[in-house]
Amino acid sequence: MNSLKLLQLECSPRGENSTSRHFTHHLLPAMAERFGRDIQVVRRDLGAEPLPPITAEYAESLVLPIAEAKSRFGAALALSDHLIQELDDADMLWISAPVHNFTVPAVLKNWIDLVVRRDVTFKTTENGKVGLLQDRPTFVAVTSGGAMFREPALQPDFFRPYLKAALGVIGLKDVTFMHATGLAFADEPLSVVETKAEQWLREASFRRTIPSIA
Ligand SMILES: Cc1cc2nc3c(=O)[nH]c(=O)nc-3n(C[C@H](O)[C@H](O)[C@H](O)COP(=O)(O)O)c2cc1C
Protein backbone atom coordinates (compact mmCIF):
# COMPACT_ATOMS: atom_id res chain seq x y z
CA MET A 1 0.00 0.00 0.00
CA ASN A 2 1.30 3.47 -0.82
CA SER A 3 2.49 5.68 1.99
CA LEU A 4 0.37 8.62 3.10
CA LYS A 5 1.80 12.03 2.36
CA LEU A 6 1.49 14.48 5.20
CA LEU A 7 2.23 18.17 4.96
CA GLN A 8 3.32 19.38 8.40
CA LEU A 9 3.29 23.11 9.14
CA GLU A 10 5.19 24.16 12.27
CA CYS A 11 4.18 27.65 13.35
CA SER A 12 5.97 28.40 16.63
CA PRO A 13 9.09 30.59 16.66
CA ARG A 14 10.33 28.73 19.76
CA GLY A 15 12.18 25.86 18.10
CA GLU A 16 12.80 22.85 20.31
CA ASN A 17 11.26 24.60 23.36
CA SER A 18 7.95 24.90 21.57
CA THR A 19 4.98 23.29 23.29
CA SER A 20 2.97 22.99 20.08
CA ARG A 21 5.84 21.19 18.34
CA HIS A 22 6.20 18.91 21.36
CA PHE A 23 2.47 18.16 21.17
CA THR A 24 2.88 17.14 17.54
CA HIS A 25 6.05 15.12 18.16
CA HIS A 26 4.14 13.19 20.79
CA LEU A 27 1.00 12.64 18.73
CA LEU A 28 2.25 12.02 15.24
CA PRO A 29 4.16 8.72 15.68
CA ALA A 30 1.24 7.20 17.62
CA MET A 31 -1.22 8.30 14.99
CA ALA A 32 0.98 7.01 12.18
CA GLU A 33 1.00 3.62 13.90
CA ARG A 34 -2.78 3.64 14.15
CA PHE A 35 -3.25 4.61 10.52
CA GLY A 36 -1.34 1.42 9.70
CA ARG A 37 0.38 3.16 6.79
CA ASP A 38 3.82 4.61 6.33
CA ILE A 39 3.72 8.35 6.53
CA GLN A 40 5.91 10.46 4.32
CA VAL A 41 6.24 13.86 6.00
CA VAL A 42 6.91 17.07 4.13
CA ARG A 43 7.78 19.52 6.89
CA ARG A 44 7.53 23.27 6.46
CA ASP A 45 8.89 25.15 9.45
CA LEU A 46 7.08 28.47 9.18
CA GLY A 47 8.29 29.46 12.67
CA ALA A 48 11.99 29.07 11.83
CA GLU A 49 11.73 30.09 8.19
CA PRO A 50 8.76 32.43 7.78
CA LEU A 51 7.44 32.95 4.29
CA PRO A 52 7.94 36.44 2.88
CA PRO A 53 5.01 38.81 3.35
CA ILE A 54 2.73 39.15 0.36
CA THR A 55 3.72 41.77 -2.21
CA ALA A 56 1.80 44.51 -4.02
CA GLU A 57 1.99 42.44 -7.24
CA TYR A 58 0.54 39.40 -5.51
CA ALA A 59 -2.31 41.46 -4.02
CA GLU A 60 -3.00 43.03 -7.44
CA SER A 61 -3.06 39.63 -9.09
CA LEU A 62 -5.78 38.32 -6.77
CA VAL A 63 -8.42 40.61 -8.27
CA LEU A 64 -7.62 39.69 -11.88
CA PRO A 65 -8.92 36.78 -13.94
CA ILE A 66 -6.45 33.92 -13.58
CA ALA A 67 -5.05 34.11 -17.16
CA GLU A 68 -4.33 37.83 -16.87
CA ALA A 69 -2.93 37.40 -13.36
CA LYS A 70 -0.50 34.76 -14.67
CA SER A 71 0.61 36.74 -17.70
CA ARG A 72 1.11 40.01 -15.79
CA PHE A 73 2.30 38.72 -12.43
CA GLY A 74 3.51 35.17 -13.04
CA ALA A 75 6.74 35.56 -11.07
CA ALA A 76 4.89 37.07 -8.11
CA LEU A 77 2.62 34.00 -8.04
CA ALA A 78 5.41 31.42 -8.10
CA LEU A 79 5.68 30.93 -4.33
CA SER A 80 1.92 30.74 -3.97
CA ASP A 81 1.71 28.19 -6.82
CA HIS A 82 4.40 26.11 -5.13
CA LEU A 83 2.67 26.18 -1.71
CA ILE A 84 -0.68 25.26 -3.25
CA GLN A 85 0.89 22.34 -5.13
CA GLU A 86 2.61 21.19 -1.92
CA LEU A 87 -0.73 21.27 -0.11
CA ASP A 88 -2.61 19.58 -2.92
CA ASP A 89 -0.02 16.79 -3.10
CA ALA A 90 -0.64 15.93 0.57
CA ASP A 91 -3.14 13.31 1.73
CA MET A 92 -3.28 14.99 5.13
CA LEU A 93 -2.44 18.39 6.55
CA TRP A 94 -1.00 18.76 10.05
CA ILE A 95 -0.61 22.14 11.73
CA SER A 96 1.24 22.74 15.03
CA ALA A 97 0.55 26.23 16.32
CA PRO A 98 0.42 28.32 19.46
CA VAL A 99 -2.40 30.77 20.09
CA HIS A 100 -1.07 34.28 19.49
CA ASN A 101 -3.37 37.06 20.63
CA PHE A 102 -6.49 34.92 20.47
CA THR A 103 -5.85 33.66 16.96
CA VAL A 104 -3.32 31.97 14.64
CA PRO A 105 0.34 33.09 14.56
CA ALA A 106 1.17 35.63 11.86
CA VAL A 107 3.37 33.09 10.03
CA LEU A 108 0.35 30.81 9.57
CA LYS A 109 -1.82 33.73 8.48
CA ASN A 110 0.83 34.51 5.88
CA TRP A 111 0.72 30.93 4.56
CA ILE A 112 -3.08 31.20 4.38
CA ASP A 113 -2.83 34.46 2.41
CA LEU A 114 -0.61 32.62 -0.08
CA VAL A 115 -2.79 29.54 -0.56
CA VAL A 116 -6.28 31.05 -0.58
CA ARG A 117 -6.49 32.14 -4.25
CA ARG A 118 -9.53 32.96 -6.31
CA ASP A 119 -9.97 30.62 -9.29
CA VAL A 120 -7.11 28.45 -8.03
CA THR A 121 -8.17 27.18 -4.59
CA PHE A 122 -11.66 28.71 -4.43
CA LYS A 123 -14.19 30.23 -6.80
CA THR A 124 -16.83 32.84 -6.16
CA THR A 125 -20.45 32.00 -6.91
CA GLU A 126 -23.68 33.86 -6.29
CA ASN A 127 -24.00 31.78 -3.14
CA GLY A 128 -20.55 32.70 -1.89
CA LYS A 129 -17.08 31.15 -2.10
CA VAL A 130 -16.68 27.47 -2.99
CA GLY A 131 -13.49 25.50 -2.34
CA LEU A 132 -11.67 23.93 -5.28
CA LEU A 133 -9.31 21.61 -3.40
CA GLN A 134 -10.35 18.09 -2.57
CA ASP A 135 -11.06 17.71 1.14
CA ARG A 136 -8.49 15.82 3.23
CA PRO A 137 -8.06 15.19 6.97
CA THR A 138 -6.49 18.15 8.70
CA PHE A 139 -5.20 17.99 12.27
CA VAL A 140 -4.36 21.07 14.31
CA ALA A 141 -2.25 20.67 17.48
CA VAL A 142 -2.68 23.96 19.32
CA THR A 143 -1.26 25.18 22.63
CA SER A 144 -1.88 28.32 24.67
CA GLY A 145 -0.47 30.01 27.74
CA GLY A 146 -3.83 30.94 29.23
CA ALA A 147 -7.19 29.23 29.46
CA MET A 148 -8.61 28.84 25.96
CA PHE A 149 -11.33 26.72 24.37
CA ARG A 150 -13.44 26.37 27.49
CA GLU A 151 -16.85 27.41 28.74
CA PRO A 152 -17.34 29.92 30.16
CA ALA A 153 -14.77 31.55 27.87
CA LEU A 154 -12.02 33.48 29.62
CA GLN A 155 -10.49 34.58 26.31
CA PRO A 156 -12.18 34.97 22.93
CA ASP A 157 -11.48 32.11 20.51
CA PHE A 158 -10.67 33.55 17.10
CA PHE A 159 -8.29 30.65 16.48
CA ARG A 160 -10.62 27.75 15.72
CA PRO A 161 -13.44 29.63 13.93
CA TYR A 162 -10.94 31.58 11.86
CA LEU A 163 -8.86 28.55 10.87
CA LYS A 164 -11.98 26.50 10.08
CA ALA A 165 -13.29 29.29 7.86
CA ALA A 166 -9.96 29.90 6.11
CA LEU A 167 -9.35 26.19 5.41
CA GLY A 168 -13.01 25.60 4.62
CA VAL A 169 -13.06 28.23 1.91
CA ILE A 170 -10.50 26.26 -0.12
CA GLY A 171 -12.31 22.95 0.48
CA LEU A 172 -10.66 21.57 3.63
CA LYS A 173 -13.62 20.84 5.89
CA ASP A 174 -12.43 17.76 7.79
CA VAL A 175 -10.55 19.65 10.51
CA THR A 176 -9.77 18.17 13.95
CA PHE A 177 -8.41 20.37 16.73
CA MET A 178 -6.33 18.97 19.61
CA HIS A 179 -5.41 21.41 22.36
CA ALA A 180 -3.27 21.78 25.45
CA THR A 181 -3.99 25.04 27.27
CA GLY A 182 -3.10 26.95 30.42
CA LEU A 183 0.56 26.09 29.92
CA ALA A 184 1.78 29.40 31.40
CA PHE A 185 0.60 28.10 34.79
CA ALA A 186 2.29 24.70 34.52
CA ASP A 187 5.61 23.97 36.22
CA GLU A 188 6.44 21.54 33.44
CA PRO A 189 4.51 22.56 30.34
CA LEU A 190 6.07 19.87 28.15
CA SER A 191 4.88 17.09 30.45
CA VAL A 192 1.39 18.64 30.54
CA VAL A 193 1.45 18.52 26.75
CA GLU A 194 2.46 14.84 26.84
CA THR A 195 -0.40 14.04 29.22
CA LYS A 196 -2.86 15.88 26.97
CA ALA A 197 -1.55 14.02 23.94
CA GLU A 198 -2.01 10.64 25.66
CA GLN A 199 -5.51 11.66 26.76
CA TRP A 200 -6.44 12.78 23.29
CA LEU A 201 -5.12 9.58 21.73
CA ARG A 202 -7.52 7.62 23.94
CA GLU A 203 -10.52 9.61 22.75
CA ALA A 204 -13.10 8.06 20.45
CA SER A 205 -13.16 11.17 18.24
CA PHE A 206 -9.70 10.26 17.02
CA ARG A 207 -10.81 6.81 15.86
CA ARG A 208 -13.71 8.34 13.91
CA THR A 209 -11.29 10.32 11.77
CA ILE A 210 -9.38 7.30 10.51
CA PRO A 211 -11.84 5.91 7.91
CA SER A 212 -11.69 9.14 5.94
CA ILE A 213 -7.96 8.55 5.44
CA ALA A 214 -7.92 4.82 4.83
C1 LIG B 1 2.93 36.96 20.70
C2 LIG B 1 2.25 35.99 21.65
C3 LIG B 1 0.89 36.11 21.88
C4 LIG B 1 0.25 35.22 22.74
N1 LIG B 1 -1.11 35.33 22.89
C5 LIG B 1 -1.74 34.46 23.70
C6 LIG B 1 -3.16 34.54 23.85
O1 LIG B 1 -3.84 35.34 23.26
N2 LIG B 1 -3.74 33.65 24.70
C7 LIG B 1 -3.03 32.70 25.37
O2 LIG B 1 -3.63 31.93 26.11
N3 LIG B 1 -1.70 32.58 25.22
C8 LIG B 1 -1.04 33.44 24.41
N4 LIG B 1 0.32 33.34 24.23
C9 LIG B 1 1.04 32.24 24.89
C10 LIG B 1 1.27 31.06 23.95
O3 LIG B 1 0.07 30.65 23.33
C11 LIG B 1 1.83 29.89 24.76
O4 LIG B 1 3.04 30.28 25.37
C12 LIG B 1 2.05 28.66 23.88
O5 LIG B 1 2.26 27.53 24.70
C13 LIG B 1 3.26 28.86 22.99
O6 LIG B 1 3.40 27.73 22.14
P1 LIG B 1 4.83 27.38 21.53
O7 LIG B 1 5.67 26.98 22.74
O8 LIG B 1 4.57 26.25 20.61
O9 LIG B 1 5.34 28.62 20.87
C14 LIG B 1 0.98 34.21 23.40
C15 LIG B 1 2.37 34.11 23.17
C16 LIG B 1 2.99 34.99 22.31
C17 LIG B 1 4.47 34.84 22.05
Ligand as a Chemical Component Dictionary entry (heavy atoms), coordinates in Angstrom:
data_LIG
# 
_chem_comp.id                   LIG 
_chem_comp.type                 NON-POLYMER 
_chem_comp.pdbx_formal_charge   0 
_chem_comp.three_letter_code    LIG 
# 
loop_
_chem_comp_atom.comp_id 
_chem_comp_atom.atom_id 
_chem_comp_atom.alt_atom_id 
_chem_comp_atom.type_symbol 
_chem_comp_atom.charge 
_chem_comp_atom.model_Cartn_x 
_chem_comp_atom.model_Cartn_y 
_chem_comp_atom.model_Cartn_z 
_chem_comp_atom.pdbx_ordinal 
LIG C1  C1  C 0 2.931  36.959 20.698 1  
LIG C2  C2  C 0 2.247  35.987 21.653 2  
LIG C3  C3  C 0 0.891  36.110 21.881 3  
LIG C4  C4  C 0 0.248  35.222 22.735 4  
LIG N1  N1  N 0 -1.106 35.328 22.892 5  
LIG C5  C5  C 0 -1.741 34.457 23.696 6  
LIG C6  C6  C 0 -3.156 34.540 23.852 7  
LIG O1  O1  O 0 -3.844 35.342 23.261 8  
LIG N2  N2  N 0 -3.736 33.647 24.700 9  
LIG C7  C7  C 0 -3.030 32.701 25.374 10 
LIG O2  O2  O 0 -3.634 31.928 26.110 11 
LIG N3  N3  N 0 -1.696 32.582 25.224 12 
LIG C8  C8  C 0 -1.044 33.442 24.408 13 
LIG N4  N4  N 0 0.316  33.337 24.232 14 
LIG C9  C9  C 0 1.039  32.239 24.893 15 
LIG C10 C10 C 0 1.272  31.063 23.950 16 
LIG O3  O3  O 0 0.074  30.648 23.332 17 
LIG C11 C11 C 0 1.835  29.889 24.757 18 
LIG O4  O4  O 0 3.043  30.276 25.371 19 
LIG C12 C12 C 0 2.053  28.659 23.883 20 
LIG O5  O5  O 0 2.258  27.528 24.703 21 
LIG C13 C13 C 0 3.264  28.858 22.992 22 
LIG O6  O6  O 0 3.395  27.732 22.137 23 
LIG P1  P1  P 0 4.830  27.376 21.534 24 
LIG O7  O7  O 0 5.672  26.985 22.735 25 
LIG O8  O8  O 0 4.575  26.252 20.608 26 
LIG O9  O9  O 0 5.341  28.617 20.871 27 
LIG C14 C14 C 0 0.979  34.212 23.399 28 
LIG C15 C15 C 0 2.365  34.111 23.167 29 
LIG C16 C16 C 0 2.987  34.990 22.309 30 
LIG C17 C17 C 0 4.474  34.836 22.055 31 
# 
loop_
_chem_comp_bond.comp_id 
_chem_comp_bond.atom_id_1 
_chem_comp_bond.atom_id_2 
_chem_comp_bond.value_order 
_chem_comp_bond.pdbx_ordinal 
LIG C1  C2  SING 1  
LIG C2  C3  SING 2  
LIG C2  C16 DOUB 3  
LIG C3  C4  DOUB 4  
LIG C4  N1  SING 5  
LIG C4  C14 SING 6  
LIG N1  C5  DOUB 7  
LIG C5  C6  SING 8  
LIG C5  C8  SING 9  
LIG C6  O1  DOUB 10 
LIG C6  N2  SING 11 
LIG N2  C7  SING 12 
LIG C7  O2  DOUB 13 
LIG C7  N3  SING 14 
LIG N3  C8  DOUB 15 
LIG C8  N4  SING 16 
LIG N4  C9  SING 17 
LIG N4  C14 SING 18 
LIG C9  C10 SING 19 
LIG C10 O3  SING 20 
LIG C10 C11 SING 21 
LIG C11 O4  SING 22 
LIG C11 C12 SING 23 
LIG C12 O5  SING 24 
LIG C12 C13 SING 25 
LIG C13 O6  SING 26 
LIG O6  P1  SING 27 
LIG P1  O7  DOUB 28 
LIG P1  O8  SING 29 
LIG P1  O9  SING 30 
LIG C14 C15 DOUB 31 
LIG C15 C16 SING 32 
LIG C16 C17 SING 33 
# 
